[in-house]
Amino acid sequence: MMAEALKAEQNLDDLFTEKPEKLNYCLAPERLEAQARAIKRFEQQDRDEDQQQRKTEKDRRHKLMTAKTRKGQPVMQGRMELLYEKVQKVVGHQG
């Protein structure tokens, strides 16, 4: 009995392969719940992807900023690259 309910619930979840535009309240209650779950699932995936992208960018910036020479002095090339990227962003938004 429970296995059938879980299987039916998974079948409803499989209906939504893409994020629905908005909740359609005209649907049957089970399908409405499945649609709401699908929306939450896709939003969570988007948040996870954004978080992963921010983390990789942060790691890249950290690596460039902490690079040192043999004598322990900071390497300026990475810092200059980051400054150049910032300038390009500002100029790109203005123009």
Rosetta constraint file for C-alpha pairs under 8 A:
AtomPair CA 1 CA 5 HARMONIC 6.47 0.50
AtomPair CA 2 CA 6 HARMONIC 6.22 0.50
AtomPair CA 3 CA 7 HARMONIC 6.07 0.50
AtomPair CA 4 CA 8 HARMONIC 6.04 0.50
AtomPair CA 5 CA 9 HARMONIC 6.09 0.50
AtomPair CA 6 CA 10 HARMONIC 6.18 0.50
AtomPair CA 7 CA 11 HARMONIC 6.21 0.50
AtomPair CA 8 CA 12 HARMONIC 6.35 0.50
AtomPair CA 9 CA 13 HARMONIC 6.31 0.50
AtomPair CA 9 CA 30 HARMONIC 7.92 0.50
AtomPair CA 9 CA 34 HARMONIC 7.42 0.50
AtomPair CA 10 CA 14 HARMONIC 6.15 0.50
AtomPair CA 11 CA 15 HARMONIC 6.71 0.50
AtomPair CA 12 CA 16 HARMONIC 7.74 0.50
AtomPair CA 12 CA 30 HARMONIC 7.81 0.50
AtomPair CA 12 CA 31 HARMONIC 6.33 0.50
AtomPair CA 12 CA 34 HARMONIC 5.82 0.50
AtomPair CA 13 CA 34 HARMONIC 5.38 0.50
AtomPair CA 13 CA 35 HARMONIC 7.37 0.50
AtomPair CA 13 CA 37 HARMONIC 7.57 0.50
AtomPair CA 13 CA 38 HARMONIC 6.64 0.50
AtomPair CA 16 CA 20 HARMONIC 7.33 0.50
AtomPair CA 16 CA 35 HARMONIC 7.04 0.50
AtomPair CA 16 CA 38 HARMONIC 6.37 0.50
AtomPair CA 18 CA 42 HARMONIC 7.71 0.50
AtomPair CA 19 CA 38 HARMONIC 6.61 0.50
AtomPair CA 19 CA 39 HARMONIC 5.63 0.50
AtomPair CA 19 CA 42 HARMONIC 5.91 0.50
AtomPair CA 20 CA 35 HARMONIC 7.25 0.50
AtomPair CA 20 CA 38 HARMONIC 7.66 0.50
AtomPair CA 20 CA 39 HARMONIC 6.44 0.50
AtomPair CA 23 CA 32 HARMONIC 7.38 0.50
AtomPair CA 23 CA 35 HARMONIC 6.94 0.50
AtomPair CA 23 CA 36 HARMONIC 6.85 0.50
AtomPair CA 24 CA 32 HARMONIC 7.05 0.50
AtomPair CA 25 CA 32 HARMONIC 6.71 0.50
AtomPair CA 27 CA 31 HARMONIC 6.12 0.50
AtomPair CA 27 CA 32 HARMONIC 5.62 0.50
AtomPair CA 28 CA 32 HARMONIC 5.99 0.50
AtomPair CA 29 CA 33 HARMONIC 6.18 0.50
AtomPair CA 30 CA 34 HARMONIC 6.25 0.50
AtomPair CA 31 CA 35 HARMONIC 6.08 0.50
AtomPair CA 32 CA 36 HARMONIC 6.22 0.50
AtomPair CA 33 CA 37 HARMONIC 6.14 0.50
AtomPair CA 34 CA 38 HARMONIC 6.11 0.50
AtomPair CA 35 CA 39 HARMONIC 6.24 0.50
AtomPair CA 36 CA 40 HARMONIC 6.29 0.50
AtomPair CA 37 CA 41 HARMONIC 6.04 0.50
AtomPair CA 38 CA 42 HARMONIC 6.15 0.50
AtomPair CA 39 CA 43 HARMONIC 6.13 0.50
AtomPair CA 40 CA 44 HARMONIC 6.06 0.50
AtomPair CA 41 CA 45 HARMONIC 6.25 0.50
AtomPair CA 42 CA 46 HARMONIC 6.24 0.50
AtomPair CA 43 CA 47 HARMONIC 6.24 0.50
AtomPair CA 44 CA 48 HARMONIC 6.11 0.50
AtomPair CA 45 CA 49 HARMONIC 6.16 0.50
AtomPair CA 46 CA 50 HARMONIC 6.17 0.50
AtomPair CA 47 CA 51 HARMONIC 6.04 0.50
AtomPair CA 48 CA 52 HARMONIC 6.09 0.50
AtomPair CA 49 CA 53 HARMONIC 6.13 0.50
AtomPair CA 50 CA 54 HARMONIC 6.17 0.50
AtomPair CA 51 CA 55 HARMONIC 6.12 0.50
AtomPair CA 52 CA 56 HARMONIC 6.25 0.50
AtomPair CA 53 CA 57 HARMONIC 6.24 0.50
AtomPair CA 54 CA 58 HARMONIC 6.03 0.50
AtomPair CA 55 CA 59 HARMONIC 6.10 0.50
AtomPair CA 56 CA 60 HARMONIC 6.16 0.50
AtomPair CA 57 CA 61 HARMONIC 6.23 0.50
AtomPair CA 58 CA 62 HARMONIC 6.05 0.50
AtomPair CA 59 CA 63 HARMONIC 6.10 0.50
AtomPair CA 60 CA 64 HARMONIC 6.33 0.50
AtomPair CA 61 CA 65 HARMONIC 6.11 0.50
AtomPair CA 61 CA 82 HARMONIC 7.50 0.50
AtomPair CA 62 CA 66 HARMONIC 6.07 0.50
AtomPair CA 63 CA 67 HARMONIC 6.25 0.50
AtomPair CA 64 CA 78 HARMONIC 4.78 0.50
AtomPair CA 64 CA 79 HARMONIC 6.59 0.50
AtomPair CA 65 CA 74 HARMONIC 7.79 0.50
AtomPair CA 65 CA 75 HARMONIC 7.85 0.50
AtomPair CA 65 CA 78 HARMONIC 6.31 0.50
AtomPair CA 65 CA 79 HARMONIC 5.92 0.50
AtomPair CA 66 CA 74 HARMONIC 6.93 0.50
AtomPair CA 66 CA 75 HARMONIC 7.94 0.50
AtomPair CA 67 CA 74 HARMONIC 5.98 0.50
AtomPair CA 67 CA 75 HARMONIC 5.61 0.50
AtomPair CA 67 CA 78 HARMONIC 7.69 0.50
AtomPair CA 68 CA 72 HARMONIC 5.30 0.50
AtomPair CA 68 CA 73 HARMONIC 5.34 0.50
AtomPair CA 68 CA 74 HARMONIC 4.44 0.50
AtomPair CA 68 CA 75 HARMONIC 5.28 0.50
AtomPair CA 69 CA 73 HARMONIC 5.27 0.50
AtomPair CA 69 CA 74 HARMONIC 6.21 0.50
AtomPair CA 69 CA 75 HARMONIC 6.11 0.50
AtomPair CA 75 CA 79 HARMONIC 7.42 0.50
AtomPair CA 76 CA 80 HARMONIC 6.07 0.50
AtomPair CA 77 CA 81 HARMONIC 6.24 0.50
AtomPair CA 78 CA 82 HARMONIC 6.37 0.50
AtomPair CA 79 CA 83 HARMONIC 6.31 0.50
AtomPair CA 80 CA 84 HARMONIC 6.05 0.50
AtomPair CA 81 CA 85 HARMONIC 6.21 0.50
AtomPair CA 82 CA 86 HARMONIC 6.29 0.50
AtomPair CA 83 CA 87 HARMONIC 6.26 0.50
AtomPair CA 84 CA 88 HARMONIC 6.19 0.50
AtomPair CA 85 CA 89 HARMONIC 6.24 0.50
AtomPair CA 86 CA 90 HARMONIC 6.35 0.50
AtomPair CA 87 CA 91 HARMONIC 6.11 0.50
AtomPair CA 88 CA 92 HARMONIC 5.84 0.50
AtomPair CA 89 CA 93 HARMONIC 6.21 0.50
AtomPair CA 90 CA 94 HARMONIC 6.34 0.50
AtomPair CA 91 CA 95 HARMONIC 6.03 0.50
